[in-house]
């Protein structure tokens, strides 16, 4: 409560006044009311009052997510004669979802405002607001028998998905309402509430989520053909396909602006500690400000030809060998009006598509090296056992995300200075009350703010996949055990490679950037590259009970370990191995069961109608937690990379085992925080990548069906379904930001859902 008015006397951390080069603490740890930024003072009203007296994890709120679904499926099969068969299918799906914010709406003056309250940082993907998703799909196929041993097939597919996501304050110019100059430009795309993010990110951010509004409309055309021929012990198949992708994207990164606040402006300024992100916010001293605004909807195109040859060879009566090779080309994207601008580090400049001899792909070359051989086998062994195995080299398209769209000047308005950390003698030189400059589109010869690019020699992700499995039939059931592995290279790292990252050290971040002398207004230069590597190893065990006596049951257990190699966030010339963040799940068990109740089968009349044809279904899973990394809440390296984010920021030192015994883990203390300590100023600590794992996840879903016969093959099915029957929460990750007040504690239930029930009627014919 007191902090809302600038009173930090409840904290032991001193709050320093950065108005002078030699900083002194505010008397009593209280910021005078006359020093509060006028915009910040208004924004404070958007934060809900605490629901308990703690200094962290002090607010609890329950909300409801609503969703409406519609689906239509239509299929026609027709057999002209013994040699020609066709089918066509049309599907339509529409889903409307309203995701609530993490705190309630607030009335401020004449406006009702949704604060959003993004927990975990602006980039976490907590997309509050309405989402409208629809998809049309049309498929057709013609199979033709050429002769007794040869069949041909031609397929065509058209799909048209459409996704529209809006912020909860879409259409309201709340930047104007709060006095944030030039945050709203009068268009709906830049409407809403400017985003204020506190770092460490366990302090809720207030404002529109990054990357909304979002409108993606897609048209994909696909044609494929194949010829299959049986020749002795061989079954040969040859085929080819062509995919034409066309999609438009309306999306900006914080079109209303994003202000980041950490403790740097209010700490001692000498590396001895102090400061608080919320104090910096109340004073109006941001650490960085950014906006990437792309008006309109660029329309992108890409083509993907492929071909393959496959031979299923019955080598002996007990051995079948599968041989094949596939060739794929995933073409680089182009934009309908050549609105692509690619920063190429080797040339030190932006290349604009279609200008000055630059290709329509903005210099990105087509990769023609994707040749993927495959080998597999299945061997029938004595005692009702089968041994299966395989190895293959696979390639994946991965350059169709926002990082590949090359939204740079002159087609976007970029603004992204590092402010307070770059100030003269430690005195802030930019303020929240200054707002944003008028939207301008800088020249590619003098870019400002953050720019992105795609490696001109970008390759497709490559994965070597292999497995060996053994199956045995036991009294009508099948037991399976085996090993699955993968080795990935040329992996897409997204925009992890920042070629304009300042080296660790004191002083202005901006002046230490590699491109400062050439482009003094340019901040981060993030290049989409594929130099990552990964490993995956897993043991799988399964028990499958085939349908018998009304019961079907499947139980699967997987022990796995996934690791990745990525650049370290404070020095992109170095790489490190660690567990794959948010993906490495060591243990996972899944059970599905369907049981047709035996009651009433021998009865007649009303008793038969009421007691017969009941079915109970159940799905349960239990898995260990995902991997995460402990990082500094406030940067120690002073490189300009964001602290307090899962994939960014430098790290503290570690001197022991942070994992607590299972019986000592609680939401208030998930790991041992005492083993962490601050690294020396301008260095990163020795904490490794993804050394800790979060809480386990578990859920039980159940349903009951009742079939009502309507004559012939027609029946009406009554359905009652319950998700998370036990209403068991699965908690989110703990606060992994060293130096934050909630460090080591858990404050959310992650992606788990409360108990949900739904009822339906299904007509089958």
ZASEFI-780548 format. One line per field, with one value per residue (C-alpha): x, y, z; residue number from 1. Coordinates in steps of 0.1 Angstrom, whole numbers, plus 2048, in hexadecimal, padded with zeros to 3 digits. Layout:
BEGIN
east <- [X, ...];
north <- [Y, ...];
up <- [Z, ...];
tidren <- [NUM, ...];
END
This chain:
BEGIN
east <- [800, 81B, 830, 814, 81A, 840, 845, 85F, 865, 859, 876, 899, 8A6, 8B0, 8A1, 8BA, 8B3, 8C4, 8C0, 8E5, 903, 90B, 8EB, 8DD, 8C0, 89E, 899, 885, 884, 867, 865, 855, 833, 841, 85A, 840, 83D, 819, 813, 820, 80A, 7EB, 7F6, 7F8, 7D2, 7D2, 7E3, 7CA, 7CD, 7E0, 7CB, 7E5, 7FF, 81E, 838, 837, 81E, 804, 7E7, 7D0, 7B5, 79E, 790, 77C, 787, 76A, 76B, 752, 759, 748, 752, 745, 752, 745, 753, 749, 759, 751, 75C, 758, 764, 77E, 79A, 790, 786, 783, 77B, 777, 774, 76C, 772, 76B, 774, 76E, 779, 772, 786, 787, 7A6, 7A2, 7BD, 7CF, 7BF, 79C, 793, 796, 782, 798, 785, 76F, 781, 77D, 7A0, 7AD, 7D0, 7D8, 7F1, 80A, 81C, 83E, 847, 839, 846, 836, 818, 7FD, 7E6, 7C7, 7AA, 795, 7A1, 78E, 79C, 78C, 799, 78C, 79A, 792, 7A3, 79E, 7AE, 7AD, 7BA, 7BF, 7C8, 7E0, 7E4, 7E4, 804, 804, 7EE, 7F1, 7E2, 7DE, 7D5, 7CD, 7C8, 7BD, 7BE, 7B4, 7B9, 7B3, 7BE, 7B4, 7C1, 7B8, 7C4, 7AA, 7AC, 7AB, 79C, 7A2, 7BE, 7C8, 7EB, 7DA, 7C5, 7E3, 7F7, 811, 81A, 818, 811, 7F1, 7F2, 7CC, 7CB, 7BB, 7DC, 7ED, 7D0, 7D0, 7E4, 80A, 81D, 831, 847, 858, 877, 87B, 85C, 84A, 83D, 81F, 822, 805, 7FA, 7F3, 805, 821, 818, 7F3, 7DE, 7E6, 7D5, 7E2, 7D0, 7DE, 7D8, 7EA, 7E7, 7F6, 7F7, 807, 80A, 818, 81B, 81D, 828, 82A, 847, 850, 85C, 85D, 842, 84F, 841, 84C, 83C, 83F, 82C, 82B, 81F, 816, 813, 804, 7FE, 7F9, 803, 7F8, 80D, 824, 83B, 82B, 81C, 812, 835, 845, 857, 86E, 877, 891, 8A4, 8C2, 8B6, 8AF, 8CC, 8EC, 8FC, 91D, 914, 90D, 8E8, 8C7, 8AC, 88A, 878, 858, 86B, 87A, 857, 848, 865, 85F, 883, 881, 89F, 894, 877, 86E, 854, 853, 835, 82C, 80D, 7F8, 7FA, 818, 810, 82A, 830, 845, 846, 850, 856, 85F, 864, 86A, 871, 868, 86C, 85C, 870, 864, 888, 87E, 85F, 867, 879, 86C, 884, 879, 890, 88A, 897, 885, 88F, 880, 885, 877, 87A, 881, 863, 85C, 843, 828, 836, 85A, 855, 873, 893, 8AE, 8CC, 8EB, 907, 922, 919, 90F, 8F0, 8CB, 8C3, 8A1, 890, 88E, 8A5, 8C9, 8CC, 8BF, 8A9, 885, 88F, 8A4, 8C4, 8B9, 8C4, 8B0, 8BD, 8BF, 8D1, 8B4, 8B9, 8AB, 8B1, 89C, 8A1, 88A, 883, 86A, 873, 85B, 86C, 862, 84B, 833, 84D, 854, 874, 872, 88C, 894, 8AB, 8A3, 8AF, 893, 891, 877, 86B, 871, 874, 84F, 84E, 84E, 874, 876, 860, 87D, 868, 882, 885, 878, 858, 856, 85A, 874, 87C, 891, 8AB, 8BB, 8B5, 8BE, 8DB, 8EA, 8E5, 902, 912, 8F6, 8DB, 8BC, 8B8, 896, 875, 854, 842, 854, 83F, 84A, 856, 83E, 83D, 857, 865, 88B, 8A1, 8B2, 8D2, 8CD, 8B8, 8AD, 8A2, 8A2, 8A7, 8A5, 8B1, 8B4, 8D5, 8D9, 8E5, 8C8, 8C3, 8A6, 8A6, 8B5, 8AE, 8BD, 8A2, 8A6, 894, 893, 873, 869, 845, 837, 814, 809, 7E6, 7D7, 7E9, 808, 826, 840, 862, 87C, 893, 88E, 8A9, 8AF, 8CC, 8C4, 8DB, 8D7, 8BB, 8A9, 8B2, 898, 8A5, 8BE, 8DD, 8E1, 8FE, 8FC, 8FF, 916, 933, 930, 93E, 937, 928, 910, 903, 8FB, 91E, 92D, 918, 92C, 918, 917, 92F, 91C, 8F8, 8F7, 8D1, 8D0, 8CB, 8C8, 8CF, 8BF, 8C6, 8B1, 8CC, 8CE, 8ED, 8DC, 8E0, 8CB, 8CA, 8AC, 8AD, 88F, 885, 860, 84B, 827, 80B, 7ED, 7CF, 7BB, 795, 789, 76B, 762, 784, 79F, 7BE, 7DE, 7FA, 81A, 839, 856, 877, 888, 8A4, 8A5, 8C3, 8CC, 8EA, 8E4, 8F8, 8FD, 8E7, 904, 91D, 910, 932, 930, 918, 90D, 8FA, 8DC, 8BB, 8A2, 88E, 869, 86C, 882, 869, 87B, 85D, 83B, 81F, 7FE, 7E0, 7C1, 7A5, 782, 76A, 748, 733, 724, 703, 6E1, 6EC, 6D4, 6B8, 69B, 683, 688, 6A2, 6B8, 6B5, 6BF, 6DB, 6EC, 704, 718, 73D, 756, 776, 794, 7B5, 7D0, 7F4, 810, 831, 84F, 855, 866, 889, 891, 8AF, 8B6, 8BF, 8C6, 8A8, 8BF, 8DC, 8FF, 911, 902, 900, 8DD, 8CE, 8AE, 8B2, 896, 88B, 88C, 8A2, 8B5, 8C9, 8E8, 8EA, 8F5, 90E, 905, 918, 903, 8E6, 8C7, 8AF, 89B, 88F, 86C, 85D, 86C, 85F, 842, 834, 845, 867, 86B, 891, 8AD, 8B3, 8D0, 8E9, 8E7, 8FB, 903, 91F, 939, 92D, 930, 933, 91A, 919, 91F, 8FA, 8F6, 8DA, 8B9, 8C7, 8A6, 884, 862, 844, 835, 815, 7F7, 7D3, 7B6, 79A, 77B, 75B, 73C, 729, 706, 6FB, 6D7, 6CE, 6B9, 6B6, 6CF, 6F2, 6E4, 6E8, 6E8, 705, 701, 723, 72E, 753, 767, 78A, 7A2, 789, 79D, 7A1, 7C6, 7DC, 7FC, 812, 826, 84B, 85A, 869, 88B, 897, 8B4, 8AF, 889, 874, 862, 882, 87C, 856, 839, 81D, 808, 7F7, 808, 7F3, 7DE, 7B8, 79F, 785, 76F, 74F, 73E, 71F, 717, 702, 711, 6FD, 70E, 702];
north <- [800, 819, 812, 820, 842, 840, 833, 817, 818, 7F4, 7E8, 7E4, 7ED, 812, 827, 840, 861, 861, 886, 88C, 879, 870, 85F, 861, 84E, 85E, 867, 84C, 839, 84F, 860, 883, 887, 8A4, 88D, 873, 872, 87E, 861, 847, 856, 850, 82D, 822, 822, 805, 7EE, 7DC, 7DE, 7C1, 7A4, 79D, 7B0, 7A0, 7B5, 79C, 783, 799, 797, 77A, 77C, 762, 768, 756, 74E, 74A, 737, 72E, 714, 70B, 6EF, 6E2, 6C4, 6B8, 69B, 689, 669, 65C, 63D, 642, 61F, 605, 61C, 63F, 64B, 66F, 680, 6A4, 6B2, 6D5, 6E0, 700, 709, 729, 731, 751, 755, 770, 76D, 782, 798, 78F, 7AB, 7BC, 7DB, 7FD, 81D, 83B, 85B, 856, 836, 811, 803, 7DF, 7E0, 7BD, 7B8, 7A2, 78C, 77E, 79B, 7AB, 790, 772, 76F, 776, 782, 790, 79B, 78C, 773, 769, 74B, 73B, 721, 714, 6F5, 6E4, 6C2, 6AD, 68D, 677, 653, 642, 61D, 61C, 5F6, 5D8, 5E4, 60A, 625, 64B, 665, 68B, 6A1, 6C6, 6DA, 6FE, 70C, 72F, 736, 758, 764, 786, 78F, 7B0, 7C0, 7C6, 7EC, 7EA, 80A, 820, 83A, 836, 844, 865, 861, 85D, 878, 861, 876, 865, 842, 841, 84D, 84D, 82B, 80D, 7F9, 810, 815, 808, 80C, 813, 7F7, 7FD, 7DF, 7DB, 7C6, 7AC, 7A1, 792, 7B5, 7B7, 7CB, 7E2, 7E9, 7D8, 7B7, 7B8, 7AD, 7B5, 7BE, 7A0, 797, 779, 76D, 750, 73F, 71F, 70A, 6E8, 6CE, 6AC, 68D, 66A, 649, 628, 607, 5E4, 5D1, 5B0, 5B5, 5DA, 5F5, 614, 637, 657, 679, 69E, 6BC, 6E2, 6FA, 71E, 733, 756, 768, 78B, 797, 7B6, 7B8, 7D1, 7CD, 7E5, 7FE, 814, 812, 7FE, 80E, 7F7, 7FF, 7EE, 7F8, 807, 82C, 82A, 814, 822, 827, 818, 7F3, 7F0, 7E8, 7F9, 805, 7F7, 7F5, 804, 821, 828, 826, 83F, 857, 852, 846, 829, 814, 80F, 819, 808, 807, 7F4, 7FF, 7EF, 7FE, 7E9, 7C5, 7B8, 79A, 77F, 762, 743, 722, 6FF, 6E4, 6C1, 69E, 67B, 657, 63A, 615, 5FC, 5DD, 5BB, 5AE, 58D, 57E, 58E, 5AE, 5CD, 5E9, 60D, 622, 645, 668, 689, 6AB, 6CC, 6F0, 70A, 72A, 74B, 763, 781, 79D, 7A8, 7CC, 7C4, 7D1, 7BE, 7CE, 7B7, 7C1, 7AE, 7B0, 7A7, 7C6, 7DB, 7E9, 7E3, 7D2, 7DC, 7C2, 7CB, 7EA, 7EF, 7CC, 7BB, 79C, 79B, 785, 7A2, 78E, 76D, 750, 730, 711, 6F4, 6DC, 6CA, 6A6, 68E, 669, 651, 62D, 617, 5F3, 5DC, 5B9, 59E, 58A, 56B, 56B, 585, 5A1, 5BC, 5D1, 5F2, 60D, 62A, 647, 666, 689, 6A2, 6C7, 6E0, 703, 71C, 73E, 747, 75A, 77E, 77F, 776, 792, 7AB, 7C8, 7E4, 807, 815, 800, 802, 81D, 811, 822, 811, 825, 819, 837, 83A, 821, 836, 857, 86F, 868, 852, 86D, 863, 876, 86A, 869, 858, 87A, 881, 866, 85A, 86D, 870, 850, 854, 83B, 83E, 839, 817, 82B, 838, 81E, 825, 80F, 7E9, 7D8, 7B4, 79F, 77C, 76A, 76C, 747, 73C, 716, 700, 6EF, 6CD, 6AF, 68C, 676, 652, 637, 613, 603, 5E0, 5D5, 5B5, 5A9, 59D, 58D, 5A3, 5C3, 5D3, 5DE, 5F5, 601, 615, 632, 651, 66A, 68A, 6A0, 6C2, 6DB, 6FA, 703, 724, 739, 753, 776, 76B, 778, 79D, 7AA, 7CD, 7C1, 7D7, 7C5, 7C3, 7E1, 803, 822, 828, 809, 81B, 828, 805, 7F4, 7E7, 7FB, 81B, 82F, 826, 827, 83A, 837, 812, 7FB, 7D5, 7C3, 7A1, 788, 76A, 74E, 729, 71F, 70E, 6E9, 6D1, 6AD, 698, 676, 663, 641, 639, 61E, 616, 5FE, 5FC, 5E8, 5E2, 5E3, 5C6, 5C2, 5E6, 5F4, 606, 612, 623, 62C, 63D, 648, 65C, 665, 67F, 699, 6B6, 6CD, 6EB, 700, 725, 745, 754, 774, 78B, 780, 771, 765, 74A, 72C, 716, 6F5, 6F1, 6E1, 6EE, 709, 704, 6E3, 6CB, 6B4, 697, 682, 680, 666, 665, 64E, 64C, 634, 62E, 616, 60C, 604, 5E1, 5EB, 5E5, 5D1, 5B5, 5CB, 5D6, 5F4, 613, 602, 5F9, 61C, 62C, 615, 609, 61B, 62F, 636, 644, 654, 661, 673, 67A, 687, 68E, 69E, 6AE, 6D3, 6E6, 6F4, 719, 72F, 746, 769, 78B, 7A1, 7BF, 7BB, 7B9, 7B9, 7DA, 7CC, 7DA, 7B7, 7B4, 7A7, 794, 77F, 75A, 75B, 77B, 78C, 783, 76C, 76B, 754, 732, 721, 701, 6EB, 701, 6E4, 6DE, 6BC, 6B5, 6B8, 6DB, 6EA, 702, 71E, 736, 726, 70F, 70F, 718, 73D, 73F, 72F, 74C, 76C, 78A, 788, 7A4, 7C3, 7C1, 79B, 77F, 763, 73E, 733, 71B, 71A, 709, 6F8, 6F9, 6EA, 6F7, 6E6, 6C6, 6C7, 6AF, 6AD, 694, 698, 682, 67F, 66A, 663, 655, 648, 649, 634, 645, 627, 619, 628, 648, 651, 66F, 672, 685, 691, 69E, 6A8, 6B4, 6C2, 6C3, 6AE, 6B2, 6D8, 6D3, 6F2, 6ED, 70A, 720, 726, 737, 75A, 753, 777, 77A, 79A, 79C, 79C, 77C, 769, 744, 746, 73C, 755, 746, 725, 727, 719, 701, 705, 703, 6E8, 6EC, 6D9, 6D8, 6C6, 6BE, 6AA, 699, 68A, 66D, 65E];
up <- [800, 80A, 7EB, 7D5, 7E4, 7E3, 806, 806, 82C, 82F, 81A, 827, 804, 802, 7E6, 7D8, 7C7, 7A5, 79F, 7A7, 79B, 7BF, 7CA, 7EE, 7FD, 800, 825, 836, 815, 80A, 7E8, 7EC, 7DC, 7C7, 7B7, 7AA, 785, 77B, 764, 77D, 798, 782, 778, 79C, 79D, 785, 79E, 7B4, 7DA, 7EB, 7F8, 813, 827, 817, 803, 7E6, 7D9, 7EA, 7D1, 7C8, 7AD, 79D, 77A, 760, 73C, 723, 702, 6E7, 6CD, 6AC, 694, 673, 660, 63F, 62A, 60A, 5FD, 5DA, 5C7, 5A2, 599, 5A4, 599, 5A5, 5C7, 5D3, 5F4, 600, 622, 62F, 653, 665, 689, 69B, 6BF, 6D2, 6F2, 70C, 722, 742, 750, 770, 783, 781, 76C, 77D, 777, 775, 76F, 750, 745, 74E, 74A, 74A, 759, 74B, 767, 755, 76D, 761, 74A, 72B, 713, 726, 70F, 729, 70D, 71F, 709, 6EE, 6D4, 6B5, 6A2, 684, 66A, 649, 63A, 619, 60F, 5F0, 5E4, 5C5, 5C6, 5A5, 5A0, 582, 582, 599, 5AB, 5A7, 5B7, 5B3, 5C9, 5C6, 5E4, 5E7, 606, 60E, 631, 63D, 662, 670, 692, 6A2, 6C5, 6D5, 6F5, 711, 70B, 6E5, 6D6, 6F4, 6F2, 716, 710, 708, 727, 73E, 72D, 71C, 6FE, 6DC, 6E9, 6D5, 6B1, 6AB, 69A, 6AA, 6A6, 6BE, 6D6, 6FA, 719, 718, 729, 749, 752, 774, 775, 785, 773, 790, 796, 77F, 75F, 758, 734, 713, 70D, 6F3, 6D0, 6D2, 6BF, 6A9, 688, 675, 656, 642, 621, 61A, 5FA, 5F8, 5DC, 5DF, 5C9, 5CE, 5BC, 5CF, 5BF, 5CD, 5BE, 5CD, 5F1, 5EC, 5EF, 5DE, 5E2, 5D1, 5D7, 5D6, 5E5, 5E2, 5FD, 5F6, 615, 616, 637, 644, 667, 679, 698, 6A9, 6C8, 6E1, 6C8, 6E6, 6F5, 711, 72E, 742, 766, 77C, 79B, 788, 78A, 7AF, 7BB, 7CA, 7A8, 7B6, 7B4, 7D9, 7D5, 7DD, 7C6, 7BC, 79A, 7A8, 7B6, 794, 785, 79E, 797, 772, 76A, 751, 749, 725, 70F, 6EF, 6D3, 6B3, 69E, 67D, 66E, 657, 64F, 63B, 625, 623, 60A, 60A, 5F6, 602, 5E8, 5F3, 5E5, 5F3, 5EB, 602, 601, 61A, 615, 622, 626, 637, 645, 667, 65C, 64B, 642, 63A, 624, 618, 611, 611, 602, 60F, 605, 61D, 60A, 61C, 61E, 609, 60F, 5F7, 5F4, 5FD, 620, 62E, 63C, 648, 65E, 652, 66C, 652, 63E, 65C, 64D, 644, 623, 615, 5FF, 5DB, 5DE, 5D2, 5C5, 5E4, 5DE, 5E8, 605, 613, 60D, 61D, 608, 600, 612, 5F9, 610, 621, 618, 632, 630, 646, 651, 665, 66C, 67E, 688, 694, 6B0, 6C2, 6E1, 6D2, 6D1, 6B7, 6B5, 6A3, 69C, 686, 67D, 669, 660, 660, 658, 664, 658, 674, 665, 664, 686, 68F, 691, 66C, 661, 660, 66C, 66B, 65D, 646, 64C, 672, 68C, 6A4, 6C5, 6E0, 6F3, 713, 728, 74D, 74B, 730, 742, 748, 76A, 774, 773, 75F, 73E, 733, 746, 744, 742, 721, 710, 6EE, 6CF, 6B2, 69D, 682, 669, 669, 64B, 647, 645, 669, 67C, 69F, 6BB, 6B9, 697, 68C, 670, 662, 65B, 635, 637, 64C, 64C, 656, 678, 675, 68C, 68D, 69C, 6A6, 6BB, 6C5, 6D3, 6DE, 6E1, 6F1, 6F2, 714, 718, 6FD, 709, 6FB, 710, 6FF, 70A, 6F7, 6F2, 6DD, 6D6, 6C1, 6B9, 6AC, 69B, 685, 69E, 69C, 6BA, 6B3, 6B9, 6D4, 6C2, 6CA, 6B4, 6C5, 6E8, 6FD, 70E, 734, 745, 755, 746, 729, 719, 6F8, 6F3, 6F8, 6DD, 6BF, 6A6, 6BA, 6A5, 685, 692, 6B3, 6B6, 6B0, 6CF, 6CD, 6AC, 6AF, 693, 68C, 689, 68C, 69E, 6BB, 6C4, 6D9, 6E6, 6F1, 701, 70E, 71B, 715, 724, 71B, 723, 70B, 713, 6F4, 6F5, 70A, 721, 71B, 727, 713, 727, 71D, 735, 72A, 73D, 72F, 73F, 72A, 72A, 712, 70F, 6FA, 6F0, 6EE, 6F0, 713, 716, 720, 705, 6E5, 6DA, 6F6, 6F7, 713, 718, 72F, 733, 71A, 72B, 72F, 71B, 72F, 742, 752, 75B, 74C, 751, 73E, 743, 72D, 733, 724, 734, 727, 746, 744, 755, 744, 725, 72D, 738, 722, 721, 736, 74C, 72E, 720, 741, 74D, 72C, 715, 72F, 72A, 743, 736, 749, 741, 75A, 758, 770, 766, 776, 773, 756, 757, 75E, 765, 782, 776, 785, 78B, 783, 76A, 778, 756, 749, 725, 71D, 71C, 731, 754, 765, 747, 743, 723, 729, 744, 756, 775, 799, 7A9, 7B8, 7D4, 7DB, 7D2, 7CE, 7CD, 7ED, 7F9, 7EC, 80F, 813, 7F3, 7F7, 7E1, 7F9, 7F5, 7D7, 7D7, 7EE, 7E7, 800, 7E8, 7D0, 7D2, 7BD, 7A4, 7A3, 791, 76A, 76B, 769, 783, 780, 780, 762, 749, 754, 774, 786, 780, 789, 79B, 78E, 779, 77D, 772, 771, 758, 757, 742, 73F, 71F, 71A, 6F8, 6EE, 6D0, 6B5, 69E, 685, 689, 697, 6BB, 6D3, 6EB, 70C, 719, 73B, 73E, 75B, 758, 776, 78A, 7AB, 7A5, 7AB, 7A3, 78F, 799, 782, 784, 7A3, 7A2, 792, 795, 7AE, 7C2, 7BF, 7DF, 7D4, 7C9, 7CC, 7D2, 7BC, 7B6, 79A, 78F, 76C, 750, 766, 765, 782, 781, 762, 758, 737, 72A, 706, 6EE, 6CF, 6B2, 6A0, 680];
tidren <- [1, 2, 3, 4, 5, 6, 7, 8, 9, 10, 11, 12, 13, 14, 15, 16, 17, 18, 19, 20, 21, 22, 23, 24, 25, 26, 27, 28, 29, 30, 31, 32, 33, 34, 35, 36, 37, 38, 39, 40, 41, 42, 43, 44, 45, 46, 47, 48, 49, 50, 51, 52, 53, 54, 55, 56, 57, 58, 59, 60, 61, 62, 63, 64, 65, 66, 67, 68, 69, 70, 71, 72, 73, 74, 75, 76, 77, 78, 79, 80, 81, 82, 83, 84, 85, 86, 87, 88, 89, 90, 91, 92, 93, 94, 95, 96, 97, 98, 99, 100, 101, 102, 103, 104, 105, 106, 107, 108, 109, 110, 111, 112, 113, 114, 115, 116, 117, 118, 119, 120, 121, 122, 123, 124, 125, 126, 127, 128, 129, 130, 131, 132, 133, 134, 135, 136, 137, 138, 139, 140, 141, 142, 143, 144, 145, 146, 147, 148, 149, 150, 151, 152, 153, 154, 155, 156, 157, 158, 159, 160, 161, 162, 163, 164, 165, 166, 167, 168, 169, 170, 171, 172, 173, 174, 175, 176, 177, 178, 179, 180, 181, 182, 183, 184, 185, 186, 187, 188, 189, 190, 191, 192, 193, 194, 195, 196, 197, 198, 199, 200, 201, 202, 203, 204, 205, 206, 207, 208, 209, 210, 211, 212, 213, 214, 215, 216, 217, 218, 219, 220, 221, 222, 223, 224, 225, 226, 227, 228, 229, 230, 231, 232, 233, 234, 235, 236, 237, 238, 239, 240, 241, 242, 243, 244, 245, 246, 247, 248, 249, 250, 251, 252, 253, 254, 255, 256, 257, 258, 259, 260, 261, 262, 263, 264, 265, 266, 267, 268, 269, 270, 271, 272, 273, 274, 275, 276, 277, 278, 279, 280, 281, 282, 283, 284, 285, 286, 287, 288, 289, 290, 291, 292, 293, 294, 295, 296, 297, 298, 299, 300, 301, 302, 303, 304, 305, 306, 307, 308, 309, 310, 311, 312, 313, 314, 315, 316, 317, 318, 319, 320, 321, 322, 323, 324, 325, 326, 327, 328, 329, 330, 331, 332, 333, 334, 335, 336, 337, 338, 339, 340, 341, 342, 343, 344, 345, 346, 347, 348, 349, 350, 351, 352, 353, 354, 355, 356, 357, 358, 359, 360, 361, 362, 363, 364, 365, 366, 367, 368, 369, 370, 371, 372, 373, 374, 375, 376, 377, 378, 379, 380, 381, 382, 383, 384, 385, 386, 387, 388, 389, 390, 391, 392, 393, 394, 395, 396, 397, 398, 399, 400, 401, 402, 403, 404, 405, 406, 407, 408, 409, 410, 411, 412, 413, 414, 415, 416, 417, 418, 419, 420, 421, 422, 423, 424, 425, 426, 427, 428, 429, 430, 431, 432, 433, 434, 435, 436, 437, 438, 439, 440, 441, 442, 443, 444, 445, 446, 447, 448, 449, 450, 451, 452, 453, 454, 455, 456, 457, 458, 459, 460, 461, 462, 463, 464, 465, 466, 467, 468, 469, 470, 471, 472, 473, 474, 475, 476, 477, 478, 479, 480, 481, 482, 483, 484, 485, 486, 487, 488, 489, 490, 491, 492, 493, 494, 495, 496, 497, 498, 499, 500, 501, 502, 503, 504, 505, 506, 507, 508, 509, 510, 511, 512, 513, 514, 515, 516, 517, 518, 519, 520, 521, 522, 523, 524, 525, 526, 527, 528, 529, 530, 531, 532, 533, 534, 535, 536, 537, 538, 539, 540, 541, 542, 543, 544, 545, 546, 547, 548, 549, 550, 551, 552, 553, 554, 555, 556, 557, 558, 559, 560, 561, 562, 563, 564, 565, 566, 567, 568, 569, 570, 571, 572, 573, 574, 575, 576, 577, 578, 579, 580, 581, 582, 583, 584, 585, 586, 587, 588, 589, 590, 591, 592, 593, 594, 595, 596, 597, 598, 599, 600, 601, 602, 603, 604, 605, 606, 607, 608, 609, 610, 611, 612, 613, 614, 615, 616, 617, 618, 619, 620, 621, 622, 623, 624, 625, 626, 627, 628, 629, 630, 631, 632, 633, 634, 635, 636, 637, 638, 639, 640, 641, 642, 643, 644, 645, 646, 647, 648, 649, 650, 651, 652, 653, 654, 655, 656, 657, 658, 659, 660, 661, 662, 663, 664, 665, 666, 667, 668, 669, 670, 671, 672, 673, 674, 675, 676, 677, 678, 679, 680, 681, 682, 683, 684, 685, 686, 687, 688, 689, 690, 691, 692, 693, 694, 695, 696, 697, 698, 699, 700, 701, 702, 703, 704, 705, 706, 707, 708, 709, 710, 711, 712, 713, 714, 715, 716, 717, 718, 719, 720, 721, 722, 723, 724, 725, 726, 727, 728, 729, 730, 731, 732, 733, 734, 735, 736, 737, 738, 739, 740, 741, 742, 743, 744, 745, 746, 747, 748, 749, 750, 751, 752, 753, 754, 755, 756, 757, 758, 759, 760, 761, 762, 763, 764, 765];
END
